Structure formats: structure tokens, C-alpha cells
Amino acid sequence: MTKYSKKLQKLHDTAPQPETAVLVALLRQGQSDQKAKEYLEELAFLTETLGAKSVYTFTQRMERPDVKTFVGSGKLEEIKNYVTHFEVNMVVFDDDLSPSQMRNLENELKVKVYDRSLLILDIFLNRAQSAQAKTQVELARFQYLLPRLTNMWTHLERQRGGTGTRGGAGEKEIETDKRDIRSKITLLKAKLEEIEKQGATQRKGRKGVVRVTLVGYTNVGKSTLMNLITKSNILAENKLFATVDSTVRKVVLNNIPFLLSDTVGFIRKLPTHLIESFKSTLDEIREAELLVHVVDISHPNFEDHITVVNQTLDEIGAGEKPMILVFNKVDLVKKMPTEVERQNMSDFEFEEANFLDLEKLSEAYAKKTGIEPVFMAAHDGTNVELFREVLIKEVKKQHMKMYPHYLEDEVIDMSQFKDME
């Protein structure tokens, strides 16, 4: 080995290795193995987004979780043996754990335990950039942690920077920390209220111009579409929750100005505290005149994603808003073969290929929702002109409601909109 190779090997040996995690999920009654597999793949993606590598998966079919340890005693012993033998750093559950379940599992497994909410909260904490988003996530996380303080102190340590366990900490110290967290919650609520007042003032100043908001499941390409339409440079990664902060840009198409905003993506089982804390960000959706629902049509579970987004929109009072349905990433879909191609395929090959008939899909959604979807690929601009045409048409409808005497060739004084972003 050369001197240079030895140096590289030394750097590799001393480089920090990513934490390892095992995933745990309960299979509900009637839940198919395929659905369970899809949910676990999403959990693995979430774990990877946090910066850990999932190395093994445990599943157990139960009617309801065990009150004390979520999984049965036999399955818990399996998990414990695996974690101990392979020196795994954390165990991630695909459901929320009660405070007592969290405490019992940490005491038994002797490693960090994440439930789904804590996993998402920590990802948001890492992703938040603006003062508002950081405050929102910190508030949600403290509200989550308050009833979950345990003698092992692991969650509080992560908030404090991981300074080591505080073995032997007594009831008095726990109560002191609870008071400390309650005090921080009060301060964060006051800070967030002030930020929300400023945000409400900004949104009030945007009245008189159509507001369009991108919504969708996380990682469907909303930020990429935002960059395409606004020619901006918003972070767009193939990771869940690449964008946490709400972003607003001014756009003018066919002489009609409007504001386009990109908001945090939705996901199944989105933590309640997070929804509550992100109220002001979700106001961008509630106060919009038009929603653009972006769907990753290449995802095998895209129909479930549509359902999750629509349910969340209903929950926040935005389910009845005018909407454009965009099926994104169409370039990754296996389209129906031509008649000649079909003749050269066996029935087995045809079924296994899992082709998607876009024409039938379009007809089905148009009939079901009254919305004719747009098929496009934002990352390479496929069908972007069609999307622009549909967007202009729908924005114009909303613009005409605001300005019924508007003429298409009218020259608009854009200076009045210069400070609206």
C-alpha cells in the first residue's frame, strides 16, 4: 500500500460512520404485505433523511399494540438481541408511542428509541431555515417531549446536544426539567405569536393579487416545479421534507400577476403538534385562491398520497378550494405499450410490467373530481407549456373575480406588487 493509499485508508477509518437503525412496524388486521412493505420503505426513507442507515426490519401482526412495550414480549426479545449483537444505535417505530411505552422500550433496549412523530420532528428541526420555521418546530418538539421525560434523558440530551446520560437523576430533577420545558414552551408561543402577527400583516398586504399555493405529499417535486415556473433556486432534493419553510415568489404570465408559494409537504400520520405549530405556514394554503396539487405519479402508492393530502386539506379547512391536479414525474412511468408492442409480450410480462394507462387515469379523475389532470415532468420541462396554459386559465378566473372589469390587453402597473414576496 502506498503512502497516499495509507493516508486515504486512515481518513476512511477515522471518518464518522452514520448511525444504524432497525425499523419496527405492526401489521394491522386486513393490511396486505405489499402495503406494509410500502410503509416500511417510507419509514426507511425518513430514517435516511435524518442521517441514519436502516439495517433490519421487524414486523409483527397484532390486532392492537401491547400497552407496555408496543410489540409482544417475544418480538421485543428478538429486537433486543439483534440490537445488542450488531451494536445498533437506534430503534425506529412506524407509529407513535405513549410516554410509558417509550420509557419501557428505552429501559429494555438501552438505545435511542424513535417513534414516527419524533423522527419527523427531528427531520424538521434539521431542515428549518427561517426563524418562523425553527420556532414552530422547536415548539412542537418541546410539546412532544414534555410528557416523555424519562430517567434515561435521551430525548432531552438530543435537544441539548447529546452531553451524555444523567444516571440516577431523581424526581426533583425531572420536575425541574419539566418546569424548564414549560417555560420554553411559553416563550416560544409568545415568539411565534409575534412572528405570526408579522406574517398576517404581510399576507394582508398581498390582497388584490391572486395567490396560488403548491400542495402535495412530501418529495413529489413541488420545489422543482416552483423553480421551473419562477426561475428561482429553491432547494430541491430527492429527500423527504427537503423544503420546510414556506416560500413565496411573484410571477407574471400573460400580463396577469400572481403570487406562487411552496409549502411543506404532507405525509401520512403527520404529527398533530406539528400541524398545530405550523398554523401560520398552513395559512398560505388556507388563504390561497387556487391550489396546485402535485402528485408523484411514478410512486406505486400515489393514490394513497392523494387521499392523505386531500384529508389534510379538509382538516385545515382548505378542501373546497379551486385546484389544479398535476401528475408529476410522468417520465418515470411505464406507459401503456402500442398494439404492436403488446402483441410481442406475454400476458405475464404485461401484468408484471405494471403499465399505467394515462388516458384512462385522466378520464377517471376528471369524472371523479371534475378536474382534468396535467401530466408533466418538472425536472426536464416535459409538458411545462401545457401546465402554464392551464395555470394561466385558472389564475385568470380568480383574477376576474377580483377585477370583473379587467381587459386582457390592459397594462397592469406592476409597481404595486413589488414588495409582495
FIVOKOL-374681 format. One record per residue (C-alpha): residue in one letter; x, y, z. Coordinates in steps of 0.05 Angstrom, whole numbers, padded with zeros to 5 digits, always signed. Each point is the difference from the previous one (the first is absolute). Layout:
N
AXYZ...
END
This chain:
421
M+00000+00000+00000T+00028+00068-00020K+00008+00058+00049Y-00059+00035-00035S-00044-00062+00005K+00017-00008+00074K-00020+00072+00012L-00067-00011-00035Q-00011-00064+00040K+00014+00037+00065L-00049+00055-00019H-00052-00053-00016D+00012-00036+00066T-00006+00064+00041A-00059+00030-00039P-00065+00001+00041Q-00045-00057-00021P-00075+00011-00007E-00043-00025+00056T-00036-00066-00012A-00073-00014+00014V-00049-00057+00000L-00072+00013-00021V-00061-00027+00036A-00072-00003-00026L-00064-00033+00020L-00042-00031-00056R-00073+00017+00012Q-00058-00046-00014G-00015-00001-00074Q+00065+00036-00018S+00035-00034-00059D+00073-00018+00000Q+00009+00046-00060K-00029+00060+00038A+00043-00016+00060K+00061-00002-00046E-00017+00068-00029Y-00009+00030+00070L+00067-00028+00023E+00035+00027-00062E-00026+00069+00018L+00023-00009+00072A+00069-00020-00025F+00001+00062-00044L-00018+00043+00060T+00055-00033+00041E+00050+00012-00057T-00022+00073-00004L+00017+00007+00074G+00069-00027-00015A-00004-00072+00024K+00005-00065-00039S-00055-00052+00010V+00032-00069+00005Y-00058-00046+00018T-00076-00001+00005F-00045-00033+00052T-00074-00009-00012Q-00054-00032+00043R-00073-00011-00018M-00043+00021+00060E-00071+00025+00008R+00024+00055+00046P+00067+00023+00029D+00024-00027+00067V-00017+00052+00053K+00069-00005+00033T+00049-00012-00056F-00040+00009-00065V+00025-00068-00027G-00008-00067+00034S+00052-00026+00050G+00028-00051-00049K+00009+00051-00055L+00031+00049+00049E+00051-00053+00019E+00017-00011-00074I+00011+00075-00009K+00042+00005+00063N+00045-00058-00021Y+00011+00029-00069V+00014+00071+00025T+00049-00027+00052H+00036-00048-00047F+00009+00049-00058E+00009+00062+00045V-00058+00037-00033N-00007+00073+00020M-00075+00010-00002V-00068-00034-00008V-00053+00036-00042F-00074-00016+00006D-00049+00016-00055D-00054+00022+00049D-00003+00048+00058L+00019-00027+00068S-00031+00020+00066P+00047+00030+00053S-00002-00065+00039Q+00015-00042-00061M+00058+00045-00018R+00028-00005+00071N-00008-00076+00003L+00032-00010-00068E+00060+00044+00016N+00010-00036+00066E-00003-00067-00035L+00040+00014-00064K+00052+00049+00029V+00002+00040-00065K-00035+00061-00029V-00073-00014-00016Y-00036+00040-00053D-00074-00002-00015R-00027+00028-00065S-00016+00069+00028L+00068+00011+00031L+00034-00023-00064I-00038+00051-00041L+00010+00055+00052D+00075-00010+00000I+00002+00002-00076F-00039+00065+00001L+00048+00027+00053N+00059-00015-00045R-00034+00029-00062A-00030+00064+00027Q+00035+00063-00023S-00043+00060+00016A-00012+00027+00070Q-00073-00017-00007A+00011-00073-00021K+00053-00011+00054T-00047+00029+00053Q-00058-00042-00024V+00040-00065+00001E+00033+00014+00067L-00069+00014+00030A-00029-00064-00029R+00060-00040+00025F-00003+00026+00071Q-00075-00014+00002Y+00016-00071-00022L+00057-00008+00050L-00035+00027+00062P-00040-00063+00019R+00057-00045-00023L+00056+00020+00047T+00032-00064+00025N+00056-00020+00047M+00044-00014-00060W-00008+00072-00025T+00016-00019-00071H-00048+00046-00036L+00019+00059+00043E+00073-00013-00013R-00012+00004-00075Q-00032+00068+00011R+00059+00021+00043G+00052-00027-00048G+00011-00070+00027T+00043+00012+00062G-00008-00070+00028T-00050-00034+00045R-00016+00024+00069G-00003-00065+00038G-00035+00002+00067A-00038+00065-00014G-00057+00003+00049E-00072+00023+00000K+00020+00070+00021E+00046+00008-00060I-00053-00026-00048E-00050+00051+00027T+00052+00055-00007D+00010-00019-00073K-00076-00002-00010R-00005+00071+00027D+00058+00020-00045I-00036-00029-00061R-00066+00032+00019S+00035+00067+00006K+00032-00010-00069I-00068-00018-00029T-00030+00064+00027L+00057+00042-00029L-00004-00035-00068K-00075+00010-00003A+00009+00074+00013K+00055+00004-00052L-00041-00038-00051E-00061+00044+00013E+00042+00061-00016I+00027-00032-00063E-00070-00021-00021K-00025+00072+00009Q+00054+00023-00047G-00018-00055-00049A-00074+00017+00003T+00018+00073-00015Q+00041-00022-00060R-00056-00045-00026K-00050+00056+00009G+00045+00043-00043R-00006-00051-00055K-00075+00009-00008G-00018+00022-00070V+00044-00050-00034V-00016-00074-00012R+00037-00047+00046V+00017-00070-00025T+00029-00053+00047L+00034-00065-00017V-00022-00058+00044G+00015-00075-00001Y+00031-00059+00034T+00073+00010+00019N+00052-00012-00054V-00047+00006-00059G+00039+00056-00035K-00036+00063+00024S+00065+00039+00008T+00025-00022-00068L-00066+00024-00031M+00006+00065+00040N+00071+00011-00028L-00025-00015-00071I-00057+00051+00002T+00035+00055+00039K+00071-00011-00026S+00024+00001+00073N+00048-00046+00036I-00038-00032+00057L+00031-00062+00031A-00026-00062-00035E+00027-00068+00022N-00022-00072-00005K-00013-00001+00074L-00062+00004+00043F-00014+00071+00025A+00055+00032-00041T-00041+00064+00009V-00028+00018+00068D-00003+00076-00006S-00056+00032-00040T+00026+00037-00061V-00038+00053-00040R+00019+00027-00068K-00033+00051-00046V-00017-00026-00070V-00029+00035-00062L-00030-00043-00055N-00038+00031-00059N+00001+00067+00035I-00035-00028+00062P+00039+00005+00065F-00008-00052+00055L+00038-00026+00060L+00024-00072+00000S+00018-00033+00066D+00032-00066+00017T-00018-00031+00067V+00023-00060+00041G-00020-00067-00028F-00052-00043+00034I+00010-00072+00023R-00043-00054+00031K-00003+00005+00076L+00026+00071+00000P+00012+00017+00074T-00059+00039+00031H+00047+00048+00036L+00033+00016-00066I-00065+00017-00034E-00019+00044+00059S+00067+00035+00001F+00002+00011-00075K-00067+00036+00001S+00027+00064-00030T+00037-00038-00055L-00063-00038-00016D-00036+00067-00004E+00035+00008-00067I-00044-00059-00022R-00063+00023+00035E+00004+00071-00028A+00019-00020-00072E-00050+00010-00056L+00027-00060-00039L+00036-00064+00020V+00046-00041-00044H+00000-00072+00025V+00064-00032-00024V+00002-00077-00001D+00059-00046-00013I-00034-00046-00049S+00061-00046-00003H-00009-00019+00073P-00037-00067+00007N-00040+00030+00058F-00020+00065-00035E-00075-00010+00009D+00009-00007+00076H+00042+00063-00001I-00056+00038-00035T-00048-00024+00054V+00047+00022+00056V+00008+00070-00031N-00075+00008-00011Q-00015-00022+00072T+00052+00049+00027L-00029+00056-00043D-00069-00016+00029E+00028+00001+00071I+00029+00070-00009G-00063+00027-00035A+00028+00004-00071G-00033-00061-00031E-00050+00038-00043K+00049+00048-00033P+00008+00003-00076M+00055-00048-00020I+00045-00021-00057L+00021-00073+00004V+00071-00012-00026F+00027-00070-00010N+00075+00012+00002K+00059-00046-00018V-00038-00028-00059D+00067-00017-00032L+00010-00055+00052V-00066-00034-00014K-00006-00063-00042K-00051+00022-00052M-00047-00048-00035P+00033-00035-00059T-00023+00008-00071E-00041-00055-00032V+00062-00027-00035E+00040+00001+00064R-00057-00035+00038Q-00003-00056-00052N+00074-00015+00013M-00012-00007+00076S-00028-00058+00039D-00058+00011+00048F+00048-00012+00058E+00050+00053-00026F-00057+00049-00010E-00026-00009+00071E+00069+00002+00032A+00019+00064-00036N-00055+00037+00038F-00015+00048-00057L-00041+00062+00015D-00054+00022-00049L+00006+00076+00005E-00060+00012-00045K-00046-00042+00043L+00029+00030+00063S-00014+00070-00026E-00072-00018-00018A-00010-00033+00068Y+00025+00061+00040A-00037+00049-00044K-00065-00039+00011K+00013-00010+00075T+00023+00070+00018G-00018+00044-00058I+00074+00017-00008E+00036-00021-00063P+00071-00015+00023V+00064+00025-00033F+00054-00051-00013M+00071+00028+00001A+00072-00008+00024A+00024+00063+00035H+00074-00021+00003D+00008+00000-00076G-00058+00046-00021T-00043-00053-00032N-00070+00030-00014V+00018+00063+00038E-00034+00043-00053L-00065-00039+00010F+00005+00011+00075R+00011+00075-00012E-00062+00003-00044V-00043-00033+00053L+00031+00043+00055I-00012+00064-00039K-00072-00020-00014E-00015-00015+00073V+00037+00062+00027K-00039+00042-00050K-00066-00026+00028Q+00021+00021+00070H+00027+00066-00026M-00066+00015-00033K-00036-00011+00065M+00043+00054+00031Y-00002+00046-00060P-00064-00014-00039H+00014+00059-00047Y+00070-00024-00017L+00017+00001-00074E+00050-00051-00028D+00041+00053-00035E+00000+00046+00060V+00069+00021+00024I+00008-00014+00074D+00042+00045+00044M+00047-00052+00030S+00032+00049+00049Q-00058-00012+00049F+00022-00073+00007K+00075+00010+00008D+00002-00012+00076M-00048-00059+00001E+00050-00058+00004
END
